[in-house]
Amino acid sequence: MAKVVIDGKCPYCGSAQGYMQRYVQSVTQYYGFEGEPIEASVVNHRGGTKKYCSNCERKLIIPNNQTEK
């Protein structure tokens, strides 16, 4: 069960480092015939709905008033 972030710190480890979201993506890199990169295409397939502590990687609940700052 995820815990709520209070005072901008992880309730598990106490870190104020922030949070991360995980995504499953496909990346396609295009190259010219000389080997130089031309452009890249990134497609998100799923994810980005859960938030995790950047330090201990445990699932968090972040209240709306902390994400709107």
C-alpha positions in Angstrom: 0.0 0.0 0.0 1.4 3.4 -1.0 1.9 6.1 1.6 1.1 9.8 1.3 3.9 12.3 0.9 3.9 14.9 3.7 6.0 18.0 3.9 7.8 17.2 0.6 9.6 14.1 2.0 9.2 10.4 1.3 7.3 8.7 4.1 9.5 5.6 3.8 13.1 6.9 3.6 12.7 10.6 4.4 14.3 11.7 1.2 13.4 15.1 -0.3 15.0 14.2 -3.6 11.7 13.9 -5.5 9.7 11.3 -7.4 9.8 9.5 -10.7 7.3 7.9 -13.0 8.0 4.8 -15.1 7.0 4.4 -18.8 7.2 1.6 -21.4 8.4 3.3 -24.6 9.6 2.5 -28.1 12.4 4.6 -29.5 13.3 4.7 -33.1 16.5 6.5 -34.1 17.0 7.5 -37.7 20.5 7.9 -39.3 21.9 9.3 -42.5 24.1 7.0 -44.7 27.2 8.7 -43.2 26.2 7.5 -39.7 25.0 10.8 -38.4 21.7 10.8 -36.3 18.9 12.6 -38.2 15.9 12.4 -35.8 14.3 10.2 -33.1 10.8 9.1 -32.6 9.5 8.2 -29.1 6.2 6.4 -28.5 4.8 5.9 -24.9 2.9 2.6 -24.7 1.9 2.7 -21.1 2.8 3.9 -17.7 3.2 7.3 -16.0 0.3 6.8 -13.7 2.1 5.7 -10.6 4.7 7.8 -8.7 7.8 6.3 -7.0 10.4 7.8 -4.6 13.6 8.6 -6.6 15.7 7.4 -3.7 14.1 4.2 -2.4 11.7 3.5 -5.4 8.7 2.8 -3.3 5.2 3.7 -4.5 3.9 7.1 -3.3 0.7 9.1 -3.2 1.3 12.8 -3.9 -1.5 15.2 -2.9 -2.6 17.6 -5.7 -1.5 20.7 -3.8 2.2 19.4 -3.8 2.2 18.8 -7.6 0.7 22.2 -8.6 3.5 24.3 -7.1 
